[in-house]
């Protein structure tokens, strides 16, 4: 396994899979990648629901290629610096916020923070079947699918919490 460097960001595939450089953080690259995905979520709010869903599908499928290619170059199953999967997982988690009646009010920011924490929790803890998939499924699909499931779980919890309060 080789460690990615800033020079890897010159390659467009690595630039994206390494989260525009956020995955190069020495500590908690997944958290930094998730943080880097947040401003893009604010742009996604401008899309209609169908556009947001299409974006999720396209970026997930693109992520299979991006993450697989970078993992192959780094000779790693799922190098911590590969954070495109965190981008897509967070965007999926925050989907209920796209339905929020008044974006950018204080409650919106609270729910955004809750969604962020929920996604990081499920991505780090990896409850079954996420942990099993992470260990058993390789390549770009394996890198993407565990964060997709973490995002689905986090989205479900976020949605339920938003309905309750």
N, CA, C and O of each residue as an XYZ file, in Angstrom:
660
protein
N       0.844     -1.173      0.000
C       0.000      0.000      0.000
C       0.894      1.243      0.000
O       1.900      1.307      0.706
N       0.502      2.214     -0.802
C       1.254      3.464     -0.789
C       0.354      4.586     -0.282
O      -0.864      4.559     -0.455
N       0.979      5.555      0.337
C       0.252      6.697      0.873
C       0.057      7.750     -0.223
O       0.998      8.066     -0.952
N      -1.148      8.290     -0.339
C      -1.362      9.342     -1.335
C      -0.685     10.639     -0.895
O      -0.487     10.885      0.295
N      -0.340     11.450     -1.873
C       0.303     12.741     -1.596
C      -0.444     13.838     -2.341
O      -1.344     13.567     -3.136
N      -0.066     15.051     -2.077
C      -0.682     16.197     -2.747
C      -0.523     16.080     -4.263
O      -1.404     16.509     -5.007
N       0.578     15.511     -4.726
C       0.790     15.384     -6.175
C      -0.261     14.474     -6.817
O      -0.518     14.600     -8.015
N      -0.871     13.570     -6.062
C      -1.934     12.722     -6.612
C      -3.154     13.544     -7.016
O      -3.946     13.114     -7.854
N      -3.303     14.713     -6.428
C      -4.470     15.544     -6.717
C      -4.438     16.112     -8.134
O      -5.430     16.676     -8.596
N      -3.309     15.968     -8.825
C      -3.224     16.414    -10.226
C      -4.015     15.504    -11.149
O      -4.411     15.917    -12.240
N      -4.247     14.279    -10.726
C      -5.019     13.326    -11.521
C      -6.499     13.556    -11.200
O      -6.883     13.458    -10.034
N      -7.340     13.857    -12.193
C      -8.747     14.184    -11.919
C      -9.497     13.101    -11.128
O     -10.325     13.416    -10.274
N      -9.206     11.843    -11.413
C      -9.873     10.752    -10.685
C      -9.495     10.798     -9.209
O     -10.360     10.694     -8.339
N      -8.208     10.952     -8.927
C      -7.758     11.011     -7.537
C      -8.231     12.291     -6.854
O      -8.555     12.279     -5.666
N      -8.271     13.378     -7.588
C      -8.752     14.636     -7.021
C     -10.157     14.454     -6.445
O     -10.445     14.903     -5.336
N     -11.020     13.795     -7.206
C     -12.386     13.571     -6.733
C     -12.447     12.504     -5.645
O     -13.077     12.710     -4.607
N     -11.795     11.363     -5.874
C     -11.895     10.281     -4.898
C     -11.258     10.656     -3.562
O     -11.668     10.154     -2.515
N     -10.265     11.528     -3.594
C      -9.625     11.998     -2.368
C     -10.315     13.249     -1.820
O      -9.757     13.970     -0.993
N     -11.522     13.488     -2.291
C     -12.352     14.567     -1.743
C     -11.776     15.948     -1.905
O     -11.839     16.760     -0.982
N     -11.207     16.231     -3.080
C     -10.594     17.528     -3.373
C      -9.456     17.833     -2.396
O      -9.139     18.993     -2.131
N      -8.853     16.776     -1.872
C      -7.733     16.913     -0.947
C      -8.106     16.716      0.511
O      -7.219     16.560      1.350
N      -9.390     16.718      0.836
C      -9.803     16.577      2.236
C      -9.424     15.215      2.805
O      -9.209     15.091      4.010
N      -9.339     14.197      1.959
C      -8.955     12.862      2.412
C      -7.489     12.745      2.787
O      -7.074     11.737      3.357
N      -6.699     13.763      2.474
C      -5.276     13.733      2.819
C      -5.015     14.177      4.256
O      -3.866     14.199      4.697
N      -6.065     14.530      4.985
C      -5.900     14.920      6.392
C      -5.240     13.775      7.152
O      -5.598     12.613      6.963
N      -4.285     14.099      8.003
C      -3.535     13.063      8.746
C      -4.417     12.331      9.743
O      -4.244     11.132      9.963
N      -5.356     13.040     10.345
C      -6.233     12.440     11.345
C      -7.682     12.593     10.886
O      -8.073     13.654     10.398
N      -8.464     11.550     11.039
C      -9.895     11.551     10.723
C     -10.204     12.014      9.302
O     -11.016     12.921      9.123
N      -9.574     11.410      8.279
C      -9.844     11.855      6.910
C     -11.316     11.682      6.516
O     -11.838     12.477      5.734
N     -11.982     10.666      7.041
C     -13.401     10.483      6.735
C     -14.244     11.637      7.243
O     -15.178     12.076      6.572
N     -13.917     12.120      8.414
C     -14.644     13.262      8.974
C     -14.348     14.524      8.172
O     -15.250     15.320      7.909
N     -13.086     14.709      7.783
C     -12.750     15.867      6.959
C     -13.417     15.776      5.587
O     -13.856     16.788      5.041
N     -13.494     14.567      5.031
C     -14.185     14.382      3.758
C     -15.663     14.708      3.878
O     -16.237     15.357      3.003
N     -16.275     14.259      4.959
C     -17.691     14.547      5.186
C     -17.901     16.048      5.343
O     -18.866     16.606      4.822
N     -17.002     16.687      6.056
C     -17.078     18.138      6.231
C     -16.941     18.849      4.882
O     -17.649     19.820      4.616
N     -16.042     18.370      4.043
C     -15.845     18.982      2.724
C     -17.065     18.804      1.825
O     -17.285     19.605      0.917
N     -17.859     17.763      2.067
C     -19.058     17.512      1.262
C     -20.198     18.460      1.618
O     -21.114     18.653      0.819
N     -20.149     19.047      2.798
C     -21.267     19.856      3.294
C     -21.585     21.069      2.418
O     -22.759     21.279      2.112
N     -20.612     21.877      1.996
C     -20.967     23.022      1.142
C     -21.634     22.596     -0.176
O     -22.488     23.307     -0.707
N     -21.238     21.446     -0.687
C     -21.859     20.960     -1.925
C     -23.315     20.600     -1.688
O     -24.153     20.769     -2.573
N     -23.619     20.098     -0.482
C     -25.009     19.810     -0.138
C     -25.851     21.081     -0.219
O     -26.985     21.054     -0.699
N     -25.294     22.188      0.249
C     -26.037     23.447      0.205
C     -26.356     23.837     -1.239
O     -27.394     24.446     -1.499
N     -25.483     23.495     -2.167
C     -25.769     23.729     -3.590
C     -26.843     22.768     -4.103
O     -27.680     23.140     -4.926
N     -26.809     21.527     -3.609
C     -27.792     20.529     -4.043
C     -29.213     20.924     -3.665
O     -30.170     20.500     -4.313
N     -29.354     21.725     -2.633
C     -30.683     22.168     -2.209
C     -31.401     22.975     -3.293
O     -32.621     23.131     -3.262
N     -30.623     23.483     -4.249
C     -31.218     24.275     -5.328
C     -31.923     23.384     -6.356
O     -32.700     23.870     -7.178
N     -31.646     22.079     -6.301
C     -32.236     21.146     -7.258
C     -33.633     20.725     -6.828
O     -33.935     20.680     -5.635
N     -34.496     20.411     -7.817
C     -35.766     19.776     -7.438
C     -35.464     18.368     -6.905
O     -34.372     17.841     -7.117
N     -36.423     17.772     -6.224
C     -36.202     16.466     -5.616
C     -35.710     15.451     -6.641
O     -34.790     14.686     -6.351
N     -36.301     15.426     -7.831
C     -35.872     14.447     -8.836
C     -34.415     14.683     -9.248
O     -33.679     13.732     -9.510
N     -34.003     15.954     -9.303
C     -32.618     16.284     -9.653
C     -31.652     15.845     -8.563
O     -30.556     15.363     -8.849
N     -32.062     16.013     -7.325
C     -31.243     15.598     -6.186
C     -31.067     14.086     -6.217
O     -29.956     13.584     -6.047
N     -32.168     13.354     -6.434
C     -32.103     11.887     -6.489
C     -31.234     11.418     -7.655
O     -30.453     10.478     -7.512
N     -31.372     12.072     -8.805
C     -30.540     11.735     -9.958
C     -29.073     11.992     -9.638
O     -28.214     11.187     -9.999
N     -28.773     13.100     -8.966
C     -27.405     13.415     -8.557
C     -26.841     12.301     -7.684
O     -25.694     11.891     -7.864
N     -27.641     11.806     -6.737
C     -27.191     10.730     -5.859
C     -26.857      9.467     -6.654
O     -25.833      8.829     -6.407
N     -27.705      9.113     -7.591
C     -27.467      7.908     -8.400
C     -26.193      8.079     -9.234
O     -25.342      7.189     -9.264
N     -26.068      9.212     -9.900
C     -24.909      9.459    -10.767
C     -23.612      9.482     -9.954
O     -22.614      8.884    -10.357
N     -23.628     10.172     -8.813
C     -22.399     10.265     -8.022
C     -22.051      8.934     -7.358
O     -20.874      8.653     -7.131
N     -23.046      8.118     -7.045
C     -22.764      6.777     -6.514
C     -22.094      5.935     -7.597
O     -21.058      5.317     -7.354
N     -22.685      5.912     -8.789
C     -22.114      5.118     -9.884
C     -20.738      5.633    -10.283
O     -19.829      4.839    -10.523
N     -20.575      6.937    -10.357
C     -19.264      7.517    -10.652
C     -18.269      7.131     -9.560
O     -17.106      6.847     -9.846
N     -18.730      7.121     -8.314
C     -17.876      6.768     -7.184
C     -17.334      5.353     -7.268
O     -16.212      5.091     -6.834
N     -18.113      4.444     -7.817
C     -17.629      3.066     -7.979
C     -16.359      3.078     -8.818
O     -15.375      2.419     -8.485
N     -16.394      3.837     -9.911
C     -15.211      3.932    -10.769
C     -14.085      4.699    -10.074
O     -12.955      4.216    -10.005
N     -14.390      5.889     -9.560
C     -13.363      6.743     -8.953
C     -12.641      6.033     -7.814
O     -11.412      5.966     -7.790
N     -13.411      5.509     -6.880
C     -12.813      4.886     -5.687
C     -12.066      3.615     -6.049
O     -11.008      3.334     -5.487
N     -12.613      2.841     -6.989
C     -11.934      1.620     -7.419
C     -10.603      1.919     -8.085
O      -9.610      1.242     -7.819
N     -10.576      2.931     -8.951
C      -9.340      3.283     -9.657
C      -8.275      3.794     -8.687
O      -7.106      3.422     -8.793
N      -8.677      4.643     -7.746
C      -7.709      5.172     -6.785
C      -7.225      4.075     -5.848
O      -6.038      4.013     -5.529
N      -8.124      3.215     -5.409
C      -7.717      2.104     -4.528
C      -6.711      1.208     -5.233
O      -5.758      0.733     -4.616
N      -6.919      0.979     -6.509
C      -5.991      0.146     -7.282
C      -4.619      0.825     -7.364
O      -3.586      0.179     -7.192
N      -4.625      2.136     -7.628
C      -3.351      2.865     -7.700
C      -2.635      2.887     -6.351
O      -1.406      2.833     -6.291
N      -3.407      2.965     -5.276
C      -2.805      2.993     -3.939
C      -2.539      1.593     -3.392
O      -1.975      1.432     -2.309
N      -2.958      0.577     -4.165
C      -2.784     -0.825     -3.750
C      -3.381     -1.057     -2.357
O      -2.730     -1.587     -1.456
N      -4.640     -0.641     -2.217
C      -5.335     -0.739     -0.935
C      -6.786     -1.145     -1.174
O      -7.389     -0.765     -2.177
N      -7.332     -1.913     -0.251
C      -8.746     -2.325     -0.330
C      -9.652     -1.104     -0.234
O     -10.563     -0.947     -1.048
N      -9.419     -0.246      0.736
C     -10.227      0.962      0.944
C      -9.401      1.926      1.786
O      -9.606      2.042      2.994
N      -8.477      2.609      1.146
C      -7.582      3.534      1.857
C      -8.411      4.628      2.527
O      -9.369      5.130      1.940
N      -8.048      4.991      3.737
C      -8.776      6.010      4.501
C      -8.843      7.352      3.769
O      -9.767      8.132      4.002
N      -7.885      7.630      2.895
C      -7.866      8.907      2.177
C      -8.938      8.978      1.095
O      -9.274     10.068      0.633
N      -9.476      7.841      0.688
C     -10.542      7.824     -0.319
C     -11.833      8.214      0.383
O     -12.361      7.452      1.193
N     -12.342      9.404      0.072
C     -13.499      9.924      0.798
C     -14.680     10.308     -0.099
O     -15.651     10.891      0.384
N     -14.613      9.995     -1.381
C     -15.767     10.281     -2.242
C     -17.007      9.569     -1.708
O     -18.120     10.082     -1.820
N     -16.809      8.383     -1.125
C     -17.933      7.635     -0.560
C     -18.560      8.399      0.609
O     -19.769      8.304      0.819
N     -17.776      9.146      1.365
C     -18.325      9.976      2.435
C     -19.151     11.129      1.857
O     -20.182     11.499      2.419
N     -18.702     11.689      0.747
C     -19.474     12.751      0.106
C     -20.879     12.242     -0.206
O     -21.875     12.840      0.199
N     -20.941     11.133     -0.929
C     -22.233     10.600     -1.373
C     -23.067     10.140     -0.169
O     -24.279     10.351     -0.139
N     -22.424      9.519      0.813
C     -23.139      9.075      2.002
C     -23.769     10.230      2.762
O     -24.904     10.117      3.225
N     -23.048     11.341      2.899
C     -23.608     12.503      3.582
C     -24.764     13.084      2.779
O     -25.807     13.417      3.342
N     -24.584     13.208      1.463
C     -25.663     13.770      0.638
C     -26.927     12.920      0.752
O     -28.036     13.455      0.767
N     -26.764     11.609      0.831
C     -27.917     10.732      1.016
C     -28.532     10.953      2.396
O     -29.752     11.065      2.520
N     -27.702     11.016      3.425
C     -28.189     11.242      4.788
C     -29.041     12.499      4.875
O     -30.084     12.505      5.529
N     -28.599     13.559      4.217
C     -29.252     14.862      4.339
C     -30.432     15.048      3.394
O     -31.010     16.133      3.339
N     -30.794     14.017      2.656
C     -31.926     14.103      1.730
C     -33.190     14.660      2.390
O     -33.853     15.496      1.776
N     -33.560     14.244      3.606
C     -34.773     14.818      4.207
C     -34.728     16.334      4.358
O     -35.773     16.984      4.363
N     -33.533     16.903      4.481
C     -33.438     18.356      4.601
C     -33.805     19.065      3.299
O     -34.162     20.243      3.311
N     -33.719     18.352      2.180
C     -34.106     18.970      0.914
C     -35.614     19.202      0.874
O     -36.107     19.966      0.044
N     -36.340     18.547      1.767
C     -37.794     18.703      1.848
C     -38.195     19.705      2.927
O     -39.380     19.970      3.132
N     -37.195     20.259      3.613
C     -37.455     21.188      4.707
C     -38.161     22.416      4.166
O     -37.715     22.999      3.177
N     -39.269     22.822      4.805
C     -40.061     23.925      4.236
C     -39.330     25.272      4.194
O     -39.549     26.064      3.278
N     -38.477     25.529      5.162
C     -37.770     26.808      5.192
C     -36.280     26.571      5.410
O     -35.809     26.585      6.547
N     -35.535     26.354      4.323
C     -34.096     26.117      4.500
C     -33.399     27.350      5.062
O     -33.834     28.487      4.874
N     -32.311     27.078      5.751
C     -31.419     28.104      6.282
C     -31.988     28.868      7.480
O     -31.516     29.960      7.798
N     -32.996     28.304      8.144
C     -33.420     28.839      9.435
C     -32.642     28.073     10.500
O     -32.058     27.033     10.194
N     -32.616     28.558     11.747
C     -31.806     27.874     12.773
C     -32.064     26.370     12.894
O     -31.112     25.609     13.067
N     -33.305     25.924     12.810
C     -33.597     24.488     12.932
C     -32.945     23.693     11.798
O     -32.523     22.555     12.000
N     -32.865     24.290     10.613
C     -32.225     23.629      9.475
C     -30.773     23.296      9.813
O     -30.315     22.183      9.552
N     -30.047     24.254     10.394
C     -28.637     24.054     10.729
C     -28.488     23.003     11.819
O     -27.526     22.235     11.822
N     -29.448     22.970     12.749
C     -29.429     21.941     13.788
C     -29.565     20.561     13.159
O     -28.799     19.652     13.481
N     -30.538     20.400     12.262
C     -30.749     19.098     11.615
C     -29.570     18.723     10.725
O     -29.231     17.545     10.611
N     -28.942     19.713     10.094
C     -27.753     19.428      9.297
C     -26.660     18.850     10.202
O     -26.016     17.864      9.845
N     -26.456     19.453     11.355
C     -25.464     18.953     12.308
C     -25.813     17.560     12.814
O     -24.933     16.709     12.940
N     -27.076     17.323     13.100
C     -27.514     16.001     13.556
C     -27.259     14.970     12.461
O     -26.774     13.873     12.740
N     -27.584     15.317     11.216
C     -27.344     14.403     10.097
C     -25.870     14.086      9.930
O     -25.496     12.938      9.694
N     -25.042     15.098     10.052
C     -23.589     14.924      9.957
C     -23.114     13.917     11.002
O     -22.390     12.975     10.680
N     -23.525     14.119     12.254
C     -23.109     13.239     13.351
C     -23.648     11.822     13.146
O     -22.925     10.847     13.352
N     -24.912     11.707     12.743
C     -25.486     10.379     12.509
C     -24.715      9.626     11.429
O     -24.404      8.446     11.591
N     -24.407     10.310     10.330
C     -23.673      9.643      9.260
C     -22.300      9.195      9.736
O     -21.897      8.057      9.494
N     -21.581     10.085     10.411
C     -20.250      9.701     10.905
C     -20.355      8.525     11.876
O     -19.517      7.624     11.853
N     -21.382      8.531     12.728
C     -21.573      7.440     13.681
C     -21.736      6.109     12.953
O     -21.023      5.149     13.246
N     -22.668      6.048     12.007
C     -22.920      4.783     11.302
C     -21.744      4.388     10.414
O     -21.484      3.199     10.225
N     -21.032      5.371      9.867
C     -19.884      5.064      9.023
C     -18.720      4.524      9.849
O     -17.983      3.655      9.382
N     -18.549      5.020     11.054
C     -17.443      4.573     11.913
C     -17.782      3.255     12.602
O     -16.969      2.330     12.604
N     -18.972      3.163     13.183
C     -19.366      1.969     13.944
C     -19.614      0.780     13.019
O     -19.306     -0.358     13.372
N     -20.164      1.039     11.850
C     -20.459      0.006     10.844
C     -21.245     -1.170     11.430
O     -20.727     -2.284     11.513
N     -22.497     -0.923     11.837
C     -23.303     -2.041     12.334
C     -23.603     -3.027     11.204
O     -23.493     -2.692     10.024
N     -23.986     -4.256     11.588
C     -24.347     -5.243     10.583
C     -25.490     -4.699      9.761
O     -26.391     -4.104     10.351
N     -25.534     -4.848      8.473
C     -24.660     -5.598      7.567
C     -23.529     -4.760      6.969
O     -22.793     -5.234      6.103
N     -23.394     -3.517      7.430
C     -22.380     -2.632      6.858
C     -20.976     -3.206      7.048
O     -20.180     -3.240      6.110
N     -20.684     -3.651      8.259
C     -19.351     -4.194      8.547
C     -19.072     -5.427      7.679
O     -17.970     -5.584      7.155
N     -20.068     -6.289      7.533
C     -19.893     -7.501      6.728
C     -19.592     -7.113      5.278
O     -18.659     -7.642      4.674
N     -20.375     -6.195      4.723
C     -20.149     -5.760      3.340
C     -18.774     -5.123      3.182
O     -18.087     -5.355      2.187
N     -18.376     -4.322      4.162
C     -17.079     -3.658      4.103
C     -15.946     -4.678      3.997
O     -14.948     -4.440      3.317
N     -16.109     -5.802      4.667
C     -15.055     -6.827      4.672
C     -15.141     -7.784      3.490
O     -14.126     -8.333      3.063
N     -16.334     -7.988      2.963
C     -16.531     -9.031      1.955
C     -16.557     -8.530      0.516
O     -16.216     -9.273     -0.405
N     -16.958     -7.285      0.315
C     -17.131     -6.774     -1.048
C     -15.967     -5.855     -1.381
O     -15.701     -4.893     -0.660
N     -15.285     -6.146     -2.456
C     -14.103     -5.383     -2.827
C     -14.361     -4.392     -3.940
O     -15.489     -4.223     -4.404
N     -13.304     -3.752     -4.350
C     -13.350     -2.819     -5.470
C     -14.110     -1.549     -5.144
O     -14.437     -1.269     -3.991
N     -14.379     -0.799     -6.183
C     -15.088      0.462     -6.020
C     -16.478      0.293     -5.450
O     -16.931      1.111     -4.650
N     -17.168     -0.783     -5.863
C     -18.508     -1.020     -5.327
C     -18.449     -1.268     -3.823
O     -19.283     -0.756     -3.076
N     -17.482     -2.040     -3.380
C     -17.322     -2.314     -1.955
C     -17.036     -1.050     -1.157
O     -17.532     -0.886     -0.042
N     -16.236     -0.159     -1.731
C     -15.918      1.100     -1.059
C     -17.170      1.957     -0.926
O     -17.397      2.583      0.110
N     -17.976      1.980     -1.976
C     -19.160      2.839     -1.990
C     -20.334      2.265     -1.199
O     -21.064      3.016     -0.553
N     -20.526      0.954     -1.239
C     -21.765      0.389     -0.704
C     -21.867      0.504      0.809
O     -22.970      0.676      1.329
N     -20.756      0.415      1.535
C     -20.878      0.524      2.994
C     -21.290      1.939      3.402
O     -22.035      2.112      4.367
N     -20.815      2.946      2.680
C     -21.228      4.313      2.998
C     -22.644      4.592      2.519
O     -23.352      5.406      3.112
N     -23.062      3.924      1.454
C     -24.449      4.040      1.014
C     -25.377      3.524      2.112
O     -26.376      4.164      2.438
N     -25.043      2.366      2.679
C     -25.875      1.813      3.751
C     -25.810      2.668      5.010
O     -26.828      2.869      5.672
N     -24.628      3.175      5.348
C     -24.511      4.073      6.500
C     -25.366      5.321      6.277
O     -26.027      5.807      7.194
N     -25.341      5.830      5.046
C     -26.161      6.989      4.706
C     -27.650      6.694      4.789
O     -28.426      7.528      5.255
N     -28.052      5.501      4.335
C     -29.469      5.116      4.422
C     -29.924      5.023      5.878
O     -30.987      5.529      6.238
N     -29.110      4.372      6.710
C     -29.454      4.270      8.134
C     -29.535      5.656      8.778
O     -30.492      5.967      9.487
N     -28.531      6.470      8.525
C     -28.509      7.816      9.101
C     -29.689      8.638      8.590
O     -30.295      9.389      9.355
N     -30.022      8.504      7.307
C     -31.148      9.229      6.738
C     -32.449      8.810      7.413
O     -33.283      9.653      7.743
N     -32.619      7.502      7.618
C     -33.827      7.010      8.267
C     -33.978      7.552      9.676
O     -35.064      7.978     10.069
N     -32.896      7.538     10.436
C     -32.937      8.063     11.809
C     -33.196      9.567     11.780
O     -34.002     10.073     12.561
N     -32.519     10.281     10.887
C     -32.719     11.728     10.771
C     -34.171     12.039     10.431
O     -34.773     12.931     11.030
N     -34.727     11.320      9.487
C     -36.112     11.543      9.077
C     -37.062     11.326     10.254
O     -37.964     12.129     10.497
N     -36.844     10.218     10.986
C     -37.698      9.939     12.156
C     -37.571     11.027     13.218
O     -38.571     11.455     13.794
N     -36.358     11.468     13.474
C     -36.155     12.536     14.459
C     -36.835     13.838     14.011
O     -37.447     14.537     14.819
N     -36.722     14.149     12.737
C     -37.341     15.369     12.225
C     -38.865     15.304     12.327
O     -39.516     16.324     12.552
N     -39.433     14.112     12.162
C     -40.873     13.956     12.259
C     -41.350     14.083     13.702
O     -42.451     14.563     13.973
N     -40.498     13.643     14.612
C     -40.848     13.656     16.033
C     -40.809     15.061     16.608
O     -41.622     15.413     17.463
N     -39.849     15.874     16.130
C     -39.714     17.217     16.674
C     -40.116     18.211     15.643
O     -40.077     19.415     15.897
